[in-house]
């Protein structure tokens, strides 16, 4: 990703999930899924990013992680330009509500 290969970094994250060990934590999964969603959005895959963030938001209330907190806090800012899209708006609102209640 840091070398500019956005698509390659997404493929790498998908490979990471296929190769995960059974004892990997849900916190780690949420962190890497957050990164995946951000990169999907950057690539222009809004619906995929929202679906990925949906999984993160499902797990978020049960997690204690500053990194995941920061990723979830970024969701509304990242989705703000796309609020005319119903899926983006729903994910935006869910992220805000999830942060308030967590």
N, C-alpha and C positions, 0 to 999 in steps of 0.2 A: 504494500500500500504506500509506504513512504518513498518508494522509488517510482511512483506514478502508475503502477499497474493495478488499477481499480478492479477490473474484471478478474485478474489473477488473484487478488486478495480475497475476493468473494469466493472463488473456487477453493482457495486455501482454507477459508473458514468452513465451507461445506465439508471438506476433507477432514478437518479437525473434528467435526461432529460425528463423522462416520468412524473415526479412529479412537474416540473417547473411551477411556477405561470405565468400567462399571462404578468404580468408587469416586469418580469425579463429582464435584459438588454441584448442586443446583445454582449456587451463587456464581460459580465459574460459567455455567451454561447461560445464565442471565447476562453476565458481562459480555461473553462472546456473541450472544444473540443480539445484544444492543449494538455492538460494533457492526455486525452483519446488517442490521436494519439501517444504520446510518450510511453504510456503503451502498446498500440497495437504493436508498433514496438519492444518494449522490449520482448514481448511475441512471436515475430516472425511473426506477421501478417502484413507484409510489405504493401501489396495492400490495406488492410483496413486502415492502418495508413495514407497512401498517400491520400486515399479518404477523410478521416476525415480532414487532413490538407488542402485539396482542399477547403472544406467549410470554414475553417478559413481564407484562403487566399482570398476567395471571399469577406468576410466581412472586412478584415483588413484595406483597404484604408479608410474606413469610421469611424474607431475607433481611440480613443485617450486613450491609456493605456500602461503604462510602463511594466506591467506584460505581456500583449499580445505582446508588442515589443520584450521582452526577449524570449518568446516562439517562435516567428517567426524567430528571429535571430538564434535560435538553430537548426532550420530545416536543413539547409545545413550541419552543423556539424554532425547531427544525421544520415543523409542520405548518407554522403560521402562514407561509406563502401559499399553501395548498388548501386553505379552508373552504374554498368553493367546491372541493371534492367531498362528497358525503362520507366516504371511508376515512379520509384524513381528518375531517372534522370530528368524527366519532372517536378516533384514536386520540386526537388532541384533547377532547373533553374527558375521556377516560383517564388519560395520563394525569391531567390536573386533579381529577377527583381522587384517583388512587394515591397521589402524593399527599393530598389533604387528609385522607383517612388512615394512611399508614403510620 
